Amino acid sequence: MKINWQVGRVLRLVAVGLVAVAAGLSLSACETPAEVETGEEAATVEPIKGTDVNRVTLTKEAAERLGIETASVQRAGGREVLPDAAVVYDPGGTTFTYSSPKPLTFVRHAITVDHINGTQAVLKKGPPVGSAVVTVGSQELSGLENEYEPE
């Protein structure tokens, strides 16, 4: 049975939401970082100076609970491509992805999608080839990043 890519995307988003609920992670609007049962901060969010972007750093346990998965940006047909699962849409329809410049660290990266080819997003603009991008867990990272309010 072949599933329309839009239906597949909706099903993936629903599955991601269910995983977050099942994991029992709280992404409530609070001024303190999320904590694991030991009292250790599960996530820290810090602004990147000179930008409107925050750096989200997770503990290993938090990344495992969220089921974070990544893939590398590739080159195909002279263009950068990434899995369509790495594309996130904000409420205004703007596209972005979360790159992972180092393990357990995630940064929102604006992208411009030219088109979707099967399960690959062909980019006009995005992270360089070889960059790790989040394919599972982006919605949770966005929730963490957007709930952060500097003091």
N, C-alpha and C positions, 0 to 999 in steps of 0.2 A: 504494500500500500504506500503510495507516494503522498507526502504531506506538503501542502503549500508552505513556502519558507516563512510567510507571515504567521501562519498557524503554529509552525514549529517554534518560532520566536516567542509567541505568547505562552505556549506550553512550557518552554524553558524558563520564562520569567515566573510563571506560577510555581514551577518546581523549586526555583531558587527561593521564592517567598516561603514555601512550605518548609524548606530546609532551615531557614532562619528561625521560623517559629518553633520547629521541632528542637533546634539547638538551644532554645530558651535564652537567646541573647537579647539583651535589652538595648534598643537604640533610642531610648527616650531622650527628650531634650533636657539635658542636664549640663552643668558646667564642669563636672569632674569626668575624667576618662572612665570608660567601662572597666570593671574589675572582674577578675576571675575569683573563684571561691577562696583562694588563698589570700585575697586582699591585694594581690599584685595587679598593677594596671594591665588590662588586656590589650588596650589600644591607647596610643597617644596621637594627638593631632596637633601639628604645629604649622603656623603660617610660613610660607616661603617668601622671604623678604623681597619686596618689589613686584609681587604678583598677587593675583586674587586666588591663588591655589594653595592648598594645605598639603602637607606631607602626613600620611597616615602610616604609623608603624604599629605592627601587631606583635604580640608574643607568638611563639611557635604554637602554643596551645590554642590561642584565639584563631590563628590561621587554619588550624586543623578543624576546629569547630565550625568555622564558616565554609570549609571545604574549598578554600582558595586554590584555583588551578590557573596556570599560565601557559602561553604558547609564544613562539617567537614571530616577529614580523618577518615576512619573507618577500622576495622579489619574484614576480612572475610577469612575463610579457613586458618587462621594462618598468613595472609599477610596483609600489609597495602594496602588499596584501596582508590581511590578518583575518583570523576566523571571525565570522559574523557574530559569534557569541561574545566577542570582545567589544563590540560596538554598543555604547550606551546612549540613550536619547534622553535629554532633559525635557521638562514639561513644555518648553518652547520649541522642541524639535531639533535643537542643536545637538550634534554628535560629539562624543568624546570616548576615550578609553582610559583605563588605568594602566600605566606602565609601572614596572617594578625595577627601578635602577639598581637595587641591591635586595638580597633576601629579606622578606618580611616588611619591606618599605614600598609604599604605593603612592603614586602621584597622578593626578588627573591630567590628561593630555588631550588638548583639542585636536579633533581630526575632521577632515572633509572627505566624505565617502562619494566616490564617482558613481559606483554601482555595486550591486551584489551579484556575484557570479557563483551560483550554487551555495556553498557554505562559506565562501570567502568574500570579504569586503575589499573591493579594489579602491585604493585611496588616491585622492588628489593631494592631500596633505596629511601628514601623521608622523609618528615616531620613526626613526631610522631602522633599516633592515637589521635584524638581530636583537632588537629591543624585546624584552619580555613584556607581554601584555596579559591582563587578567581576563580569563574566559569564563570563570565561575567565581562569583562572589563580588562582582562589581557593584551591585545594588546595595549590598551591605556596606561596602567601603564608602559609597556615596552618602549613605545614611550617616555614617560616622563623621565624614568630612563636613557635611552640611549642618549637623547638629552642633558643631563646634562654634563657640562664640568667644572671641578674645575678651579678656577681662579689661 
